[in-house]
Amino acid sequence: MHEWSSYTPDGRRLVVRRAERAWVVSCDDGPESRSESLDVALIDALRRGRDVIGHSSGIELAEWTRQHADQIERDLGRGGQ
C-alpha cells in the first residue's frame, strides 16, 4: 500500500493512503477519515478535533484541498494502485 504525506496549512501532519476503493486520511494522531472521494476524506480529516478552519494563514481550505487532492491522485493513482 502506498502512502502520501504532507502538512496541513495549520502545521499538522497529513497522511493519505488508498485502501481498496476508499481514500483513508488522518491528521496527526487523529482518527482516520474514509471516503470514496478524496476531497471528502481530506476535509473530514482536516476538521476532526478542530474548530472549522475555513481560512488558515490566508489559505482558502477548499482551494488548498482541491490542489492537494489533484497532486495526491497523480502521485497515488485514481485506481487504488
C-alpha positions as CSV (number, residue, x, y, z in Angstrom):
1,M,0.0,0.0,0.0
2,H,1.3,3.4,-0.9
3,E,1.2,6.4,1.4
4,W,1.5,10.1,0.8
5,S,2.2,12.7,3.5
6,S,2.5,16.4,3.8
7,Y,1.4,19.1,6.3
8,T,-1.8,21.0,6.6
9,P,-2.0,24.8,6.4
10,D,-2.1,24.9,10.2
11,G,1.0,22.6,10.6
12,R,-0.5,19.2,11.3
13,R,1.0,16.1,9.7
14,L,-1.4,14.8,7.0
15,V,-1.2,11.1,5.8
16,V,-3.2,9.8,2.9
17,R,-3.4,6.2,1.6
18,R,-5.5,4.2,-0.7
19,A,-7.3,1.2,0.8
20,E,-9.2,-0.8,-1.8
21,R,-11.9,1.6,-3.1
22,A,-11.6,4.2,-0.3
23,W,-9.2,7.0,0.5
24,V,-8.0,7.0,4.1
25,V,-6.8,10.3,5.6
26,S,-5.5,11.3,9.0
27,C,-4.1,14.4,10.6
28,D,-1.5,14.0,13.4
29,D,-2.8,11.3,15.7
30,G,-6.5,12.0,15.0
31,P,-9.0,9.4,13.8
32,E,-8.9,8.3,10.2
33,S,-11.5,9.6,7.7
34,R,-12.6,7.3,4.9
35,S,-14.4,8.1,1.7
36,E,-14.5,7.1,-2.0
37,S,-14.0,10.8,-2.6
38,L,-10.5,12.1,-1.7
39,D,-11.8,15.6,-1.3
40,V,-14.4,14.4,1.3
41,A,-11.9,12.4,3.2
42,L,-9.4,15.3,3.3
43,I,-11.9,17.8,4.5
44,D,-13.3,15.4,7.1
45,A,-9.8,14.7,8.5
46,L,-8.9,18.4,8.5
47,R,-11.9,19.3,10.5
48,R,-11.9,16.4,13.1
49,G,-10.8,17.6,16.5
50,R,-10.5,21.2,15.4
51,D,-12.7,24.2,15.0
52,V,-13.6,24.7,11.4
53,I,-10.6,26.3,9.7
54,G,-12.1,27.9,6.7
55,H,-9.1,30.2,6.3
56,S,-5.7,29.3,7.7
57,S,-2.7,31.6,7.1
58,G,-4.6,33.3,4.3
59,I,-5.2,30.0,2.5
60,E,-8.8,29.0,1.5
61,L,-9.4,25.5,2.8
62,A,-11.4,24.3,-0.2
63,E,-8.8,25.6,-2.7
64,W,-6.0,24.0,-0.7
65,T,-7.9,20.7,-0.5
66,R,-8.6,20.7,-4.3
67,Q,-4.9,21.4,-5.1
68,H,-3.6,18.7,-2.8
69,A,-6.3,16.2,-3.9
70,D,-5.1,16.7,-7.5
71,Q,-1.5,16.1,-6.5
72,I,-2.3,13.1,-4.4
73,E,-4.4,11.5,-7.1
74,R,-1.5,12.0,-9.6
75,D,1.0,10.5,-7.1
76,L,-1.0,7.6,-5.8
77,G,-3.2,7.0,-8.8
78,R,-7.0,7.1,-9.1
79,G,-7.4,3.3,-9.3
80,G,-6.0,2.4,-5.9
81,Q,-2.7,1.4,-7.3
